[in-house]
Each structure stands twice: as structure tokens, then as C-alpha cells.
């Protein structure tokens, strides 16, 4: 094959539905993420001129800005972006697997389960390194996800049962979190409470490096399985008809979704509704093919969390509102809208 044929083969194998319109959407979203990150880094109690933000990041800014940007604000912004990616991709996987537009890590209880696991690690085992918190969050999210799936199964899965049982599992997990908090030291309980609200405040490079490998590797694996998501959302019968190993694929993808949600919650607390909103917004922009949808949802999710953090920092400055509260204020009306639309 000549070079043109090779390029065409690679393009159709990895990006079969990329068009100029989709590329434009991705570029606009990427630009929006960069602009919001740029503004977020510059705004705070110590305001930095936007031109100096670029100069400092390029390596020739003034010394007085380096500590604020590199130690305080850049890691916080990166954590917000990575958490948004993790929650958005997790929600995209869940909605495809369950063929349920209401499925998301927060709605079906994964966030609460991960929060319980991470709370146990923070309050009961404070001496353990932060690098082990994602493992505890993963365990909590896995148990919550398994319970929801098993309890909702009755001659097949039902969107309504998944949502209702997920809300119930989340309530039980929250009850256990409160129980643990009543027996913990006040300093650790305060730390866990702030974390559970959902915030990227005071996040440093240790949080970035503990989260980045999870998000990067799991996103790459999910992208490689994108065509399986396209097939599974058509239904089990059709998937088996084209030769897919439905149970094996669903199991691995569910584990990936749980791991993404667990790592994200471990890094920033329970930030709700990002996994619900980002896939819906992305489908309106690029359609339902997962090779483009996953990238779009990742960018939308990162943008939502960074934008929520920016709003929380500036709306009632100098008082900061955790970004988890901002996403909940936006997400609850959106969930009600989706429930009404699905009922119709």
C-alpha cells in the first residue's frame, strides 16, 4: 500500500467518523478549556495579570508570580480538569452500558460509594499515603456499583430501578459516612467533610500525580474499546449477533467506569452531575459515535469542573464555594428536565 492508502486505513481505523465539523467542535472545546484555565490561574486573592500568567508559564515571568502559579493554582486547575475527564468518561460508559440516559456516577451511587471508601481511609487510617486513597475509593465504588446492578436486575435492567436503587445505595453510603465521622478526630472529620463537599481547594502536585496515571491509562483503554460501546448500546441481542462477547465486554467497561469515578472522587471529593451532563451535552455536539464522543465528553467534563471552580472562587469572593456545590446547583434542574423528558 502507498502512503495515501496507509493514511486512509489509519484514519478509518481510529477516527472513522471525524469530519471538519467535529474537528471544529473539538478545537473550540480545547480553546475554551485553555481560556478558562488561563483565567482561573490569574484570578484569586492575589490577582495576576493575564499576560504575566502566560509569561510565567512560558518560563520568563517574574519571580513573585512563580510560587502562586506553580505551587498553588496550576496544580488545582489540573486536578479540576482531570477530575472532570474522569467523571465525564465514567458517565459516558455507564449510559452506553445501561442504555439509560439517566445513568451517571452520582445518580446510581458510585460517587457515594467511592466517598465512603475514601472517607474510611482519611478518617480511620490517616497515616496512609494519599496514593492509596484511590484504591479505597475504587473499592467503595465497586461495591456500590455491584449492589446497584444486582438489586436492579429483574428479567433485565430497568432505567427506573437503576436510578431508584442507586439513590438508595447513595443514601446508605452517606449514612455510613456520617457514622464514621461521629467517631473520628475533629481535624480528620473536618478534612473529610470539606473533601466530601467536592472541592479542588488546596490541591497540590501530589494530587495531580496520584490522579493522572488513572485517568490517562483508563481513558486510553476506554478509547480502544469505543467500538464495543457503540455495539453494546444497540442491545445485547444485536451485539451477540455480530459476534461480541457481551458479558466480558460489559464487565471490563463497568470496572473501568468504576475506577474512573473512584479515582476522581478520591482526588476531589463528591462532585455530582458532571457524569450526567457532560455526555448529554457532547451527544448534542457530535452525535453518539463513541470514538469522538469520548474525547468530546472528556473536554466538556474538564471544562465543567474548571468553570464551576472558577465560579465558586469569584461569585462571593473572598469566600469560596466548593465546585461540587456549583455543579449540584446546575445538575439538579438538569436531572429533573431529563426525568420529565424520559417520562414523555
C-alpha positions as CSV (number, residue, x, y, z in Angstrom):
1,X,0.0,0.0,0.0
2,X,1.2,3.5,-0.8
3,X,1.3,6.4,1.7
4,X,-2.2,7.7,0.8
5,X,-3.7,4.2,1.3
6,X,-1.9,3.8,4.6
7,X,-3.1,7.1,5.8
8,X,-6.7,6.4,4.8
9,X,-6.6,3.0,6.5
10,X,-5.3,4.5,9.8
11,X,-7.8,7.3,9.6
12,X,-10.8,5.0,9.1
13,X,-9.5,2.5,11.8
14,X,-9.1,5.1,14.5
15,X,-11.3,8.1,13.6
16,X,-13.9,6.7,11.1
17,X,-16.4,9.5,11.6
18,X,-14.1,12.5,12.1
19,X,-15.3,15.4,9.9
20,X,-14.4,19.0,9.7
21,X,-17.4,19.9,11.8
22,X,-16.3,17.5,14.6
23,X,-12.8,18.8,14.4
24,X,-14.1,22.3,14.8
25,X,-16.1,21.3,17.9
26,X,-13.1,19.7,19.5
27,X,-10.8,22.7,18.7
28,X,-13.4,25.1,20.2
29,X,-13.8,23.0,23.3
30,X,-10.0,22.7,23.7
31,X,-9.7,26.5,23.3
32,X,-12.5,27.0,25.9
33,X,-10.6,24.8,28.4
34,X,-7.4,26.7,27.8
35,X,-9.1,30.1,28.3
36,X,-10.9,29.0,31.5
37,X,-7.7,27.6,32.9
38,X,-5.9,30.8,32.0
39,X,-8.5,32.9,33.8
40,X,-8.6,30.6,36.8
41,X,-4.8,30.7,37.3
42,X,-4.9,34.5,37.1
43,X,-7.8,35.2,39.5
44,X,-7.7,34.9,43.3
45,X,-6.9,36.9,46.4
46,X,-3.5,37.7,44.7
47,X,-4.6,38.7,41.2
48,X,-2.0,38.1,38.5
49,X,-2.3,40.0,35.2
50,X,-3.2,37.6,32.4
51,X,-0.2,38.5,30.3
52,X,2.0,37.6,33.2
53,X,0.3,34.2,33.6
54,X,1.4,33.3,30.1
55,X,4.9,34.7,30.6
56,X,5.4,32.8,33.8
57,X,4.1,29.5,32.3
58,X,6.5,30.1,29.4
59,X,9.4,30.4,31.8
60,X,10.3,34.1,31.7
61,X,7.8,35.6,34.1
62,X,8.5,37.5,37.3
63,X,9.7,35.5,40.4
64,X,6.9,36.9,42.6
65,X,4.3,35.0,40.4
66,X,6.1,31.7,40.2
67,X,5.1,30.4,43.7
68,X,1.5,31.4,43.3
69,X,1.1,29.8,39.9
70,X,3.3,26.7,40.1
71,X,2.6,25.8,43.7
72,X,-1.0,27.0,44.4
73,X,-3.0,27.5,41.2
74,X,-1.7,25.3,38.4
75,X,-2.0,22.0,40.3
76,X,-5.5,22.9,41.4
77,X,-6.5,23.7,37.8
78,X,-5.0,20.5,36.5
79,X,-6.8,18.4,39.2
80,X,-10.1,20.1,38.3
81,X,-9.5,19.2,34.6
82,X,-8.5,15.6,35.3
83,X,-11.5,15.1,37.7
84,X,-13.9,16.4,35.0
85,X,-12.4,14.0,32.5
86,X,-12.8,11.0,34.8
87,X,-16.4,11.7,35.8
88,X,-17.5,12.6,32.2
89,X,-15.9,9.4,30.7
90,X,-17.3,7.3,33.5
91,X,-20.8,8.7,32.9
92,X,-20.5,8.1,29.1
93,X,-19.6,4.5,29.7
94,X,-22.5,3.9,32.1
95,X,-25.1,5.5,29.8
96,X,-23.9,3.2,26.9
97,X,-23.8,0.0,29.0
98,X,-27.2,0.5,30.6
99,X,-28.8,2.3,27.6
100,X,-30.1,4.6,30.2
101,X,-29.7,8.4,29.7
102,X,-30.1,9.0,33.5
103,X,-27.1,6.8,34.4
104,X,-24.1,8.6,35.9
105,X,-21.6,8.0,38.8
106,X,-23.6,10.3,41.1
107,X,-27.1,9.2,40.2
108,X,-26.5,5.4,40.6
109,X,-24.4,5.7,43.7
110,X,-20.8,5.2,42.5
111,X,-19.7,8.6,43.9
112,X,-21.2,8.0,47.3
113,X,-19.6,4.5,47.4
114,X,-16.3,5.9,46.5
115,X,-16.7,8.7,49.0
116,X,-17.4,6.1,51.7
117,X,-14.2,4.2,50.8
118,X,-12.1,7.3,50.7
119,X,-13.6,8.6,54.0
120,X,-12.7,5.3,55.7
121,X,-9.1,5.8,54.5
122,X,-8.9,9.5,55.5
123,X,-10.5,9.3,58.9
124,X,-9.7,5.8,60.1
125,X,-6.2,5.4,58.5
126,X,-4.8,8.9,58.4
127,X,-1.2,7.7,58.3
128,X,-1.7,6.0,54.9
129,X,-0.2,7.9,51.9
130,X,-2.6,9.8,49.6
131,X,-1.5,7.5,46.8
132,X,-3.5,4.7,48.4
133,X,-6.8,6.7,48.7
134,X,-7.8,5.9,45.1
135,X,-7.7,2.2,45.9
136,X,-10.1,2.7,48.8
137,X,-12.3,4.8,46.7
138,X,-12.2,2.2,43.9
139,X,-13.3,-0.5,46.4
140,X,-16.2,1.6,47.6
141,X,-17.3,2.5,44.1
142,X,-17.1,-1.2,43.0
143,X,-19.2,-2.4,45.9
144,X,-21.8,0.3,45.3
145,X,-21.9,-0.4,41.6
146,X,-22.2,-4.2,42.1
147,X,-25.1,-3.7,44.6
148,X,-27.0,-1.4,42.3
149,X,-26.6,-3.7,39.3
150,X,-27.6,-6.9,41.3
151,X,-30.5,-5.3,43.1
152,X,-31.8,-3.7,39.9
153,X,-31.7,-6.9,37.9
154,X,-35.1,-8.4,37.4
155,X,-35.5,-10.1,34.0
156,X,-33.2,-7.4,32.6
157,X,-32.2,-4.0,33.8
158,X,-34.7,-1.2,34.2
159,X,-33.7,2.5,33.9
160,X,-36.1,3.5,36.7
161,X,-34.9,0.7,39.0
162,X,-31.3,1.6,38.4
163,X,-32.0,5.2,39.4
164,X,-34.1,4.5,42.4
165,X,-31.8,1.8,43.8
166,X,-28.8,4.0,43.1
167,X,-30.3,6.8,45.1
168,X,-31.0,4.3,47.9
169,X,-27.4,2.9,47.9
170,X,-26.1,6.5,47.9
171,X,-28.2,7.3,51.0
172,X,-26.9,4.2,52.8
173,X,-23.3,5.1,51.9
174,X,-23.9,8.7,53.2
175,X,-25.3,7.2,56.5
176,X,-22.1,5.2,57.0
177,X,-20.0,8.3,56.2
178,X,-21.8,10.2,59.0
179,X,-21.3,7.2,61.4
180,X,-17.6,7.2,60.7
181,X,-17.4,11.0,61.2
182,X,-19.0,10.8,64.6
183,X,-16.2,8.6,65.9
184,X,-13.3,10.4,64.1
185,X,-10.9,13.1,65.3
186,X,-12.2,16.6,64.7
187,X,-9.3,17.5,62.4
188,X,-9.7,14.4,60.3
189,X,-13.5,14.8,60.2
190,X,-13.2,18.5,59.1
191,X,-10.8,17.4,56.4
192,X,-13.1,14.6,55.2
193,X,-16.2,16.9,55.3
194,X,-14.5,19.5,53.1
195,X,-13.4,16.8,50.8
196,X,-16.9,15.2,50.6
197,X,-18.5,18.5,49.6
198,X,-16.4,18.3,46.4
199,X,-13.6,20.8,46.1
200,X,-10.2,21.2,44.5
201,X,-9.1,23.7,47.1
202,X,-5.5,23.3,48.3
203,X,-4.8,20.5,45.8
204,X,-1.1,20.2,45.0
205,X,1.2,18.3,42.7
206,X,0.9,15.1,44.8
207,X,-2.8,15.0,43.9
208,X,-2.0,15.6,40.2
209,X,0.5,12.8,40.1
210,X,-1.8,10.4,42.0
211,X,-4.7,11.0,39.7
212,X,-3.0,11.4,36.2
213,X,-2.0,7.8,35.7
214,X,-5.5,6.6,36.4
215,X,-7.2,9.0,34.1
216,X,-4.7,8.7,31.3
217,X,-4.5,4.9,31.2
218,X,-8.2,4.3,31.7
219,X,-9.1,6.8,29.1
220,X,-6.8,5.2,26.6
221,X,-8.2,1.8,27.3
222,X,-11.8,3.1,27.0
223,X,-11.0,4.8,23.7
224,X,-9.6,1.5,22.4
225,X,-13.0,-0.2,23.4
226,X,-15.1,2.6,21.8
227,X,-16.5,0.4,19.1
228,X,-17.7,-2.1,21.7
229,X,-19.6,0.7,23.4
230,X,-21.2,1.5,20.1
231,X,-22.3,-2.1,19.7
232,X,-23.5,-2.6,23.3
233,X,-25.8,0.4,23.3
234,X,-27.7,-1.3,20.4
235,X,-28.8,-4.1,22.8
236,X,-27.5,-7.5,23.8
237,X,-29.2,-9.4,21.1
238,X,-27.7,-7.3,18.3
239,X,-24.3,-7.3,20.0
240,X,-24.3,-11.1,20.2
241,X,-25.5,-11.3,16.6
242,X,-22.3,-9.5,15.4
243,X,-20.1,-11.8,17.5
244,X,-19.5,-9.6,20.6
245,X,-18.7,-11.2,23.9
246,X,-21.3,-9.1,25.7
247,X,-20.7,-10.2,29.3
248,X,-17.0,-9.9,29.1
249,X,-17.1,-6.5,27.5
250,X,-19.7,-5.2,29.8
251,X,-17.7,-6.4,32.8
252,X,-14.5,-4.7,31.8
253,X,-16.1,-1.5,30.8
254,X,-18.1,-1.4,34.1
255,X,-14.8,-1.8,36.0
256,X,-13.2,1.0,34.0
257,X,-16.2,3.3,34.8
258,X,-16.0,2.5,38.5
259,X,-12.2,3.0,38.5
260,X,-12.6,6.4,36.8
261,X,-15.3,7.5,39.2
262,X,-13.4,6.2,42.2
263,X,-10.1,7.9,41.3
264,X,-11.9,11.2,40.6
265,X,-13.8,11.2,43.9
266,X,-10.7,10.3,45.8
267,X,-8.9,13.3,44.3
268,X,-11.6,16.0,44.7
269,X,-14.5,14.6,46.7
270,X,-18.1,14.1,45.6
271,X,-18.6,16.4,42.6
272,X,-22.0,15.5,41.4
273,X,-23.8,15.5,38.0
274,X,-20.7,16.1,35.8
275,X,-21.0,12.5,34.6
276,X,-24.7,13.1,33.8
277,X,-24.4,16.4,32.0
278,X,-21.2,16.0,30.0
279,X,-22.3,13.0,27.9
280,X,-25.6,14.7,27.0
281,X,-24.0,17.9,26.0
282,X,-21.4,16.0,24.0
283,X,-24.1,14.0,22.1
284,X,-25.8,17.2,21.1
285,X,-22.5,18.4,19.7
286,X,-21.0,15.4,17.9
287,X,-23.6,12.6,17.9
288,X,-23.4,9.2,19.6
289,X,-20.3,7.5,18.0
290,X,-18.0,6.9,21.0
291,X,-14.7,7.5,19.2
292,X,-15.5,11.2,19.0
293,X,-18.0,11.2,21.9
294,X,-15.4,10.1,24.5
295,X,-13.0,12.9,23.5
296,X,-15.7,15.5,23.4
297,X,-17.2,14.3,26.8
298,X,-13.7,14.5,28.4
299,X,-13.2,18.1,27.2
300,X,-16.8,19.1,28.3
301,X,-16.3,17.4,31.7
302,X,-12.9,19.1,32.3
303,X,-14.5,22.5,31.2
304,X,-17.5,22.0,33.6
305,X,-15.4,21.3,36.7
306,X,-12.9,24.1,35.9
307,X,-15.7,26.6,35.2
308,X,-17.5,25.5,38.4
309,X,-14.3,26.1,40.4
310,X,-13.9,29.5,38.8
311,X,-17.5,30.5,39.6
312,X,-17.0,29.2,43.2
313,X,-13.9,31.3,43.6
314,X,-15.3,34.6,42.2
315,X,-19.0,34.7,42.8
316,X,-18.8,35.6,46.5
317,X,-15.1,36.4,46.8
318,X,-13.2,36.3,49.1
319,X,-15.4,33.4,50.3
320,X,-15.0,30.4,48.1
321,X,-17.9,28.0,47.2
322,X,-16.8,24.4,46.6
323,X,-17.1,23.4,42.9
324,X,-19.2,20.4,44.0
325,X,-22.0,22.8,45.2
326,X,-21.9,24.7,41.9
327,X,-22.2,21.5,39.8
328,X,-25.1,20.3,42.1
329,X,-27.0,23.6,41.6
330,X,-26.7,23.3,37.9
331,X,-27.2,19.5,37.8
332,X,-30.4,19.1,39.8
333,X,-32.5,21.1,37.4
334,X,-30.9,19.2,34.5
335,X,-31.7,15.9,36.1
336,X,-35.4,16.9,36.6
337,X,-35.5,18.0,32.9
338,X,-34.2,14.6,31.8
339,X,-36.7,12.8,34.0
340,X,-39.6,14.7,32.6
341,X,-38.3,14.1,29.0
342,X,-37.9,10.4,29.6
343,X,-41.4,10.1,31.1
344,X,-42.8,11.7,28.0
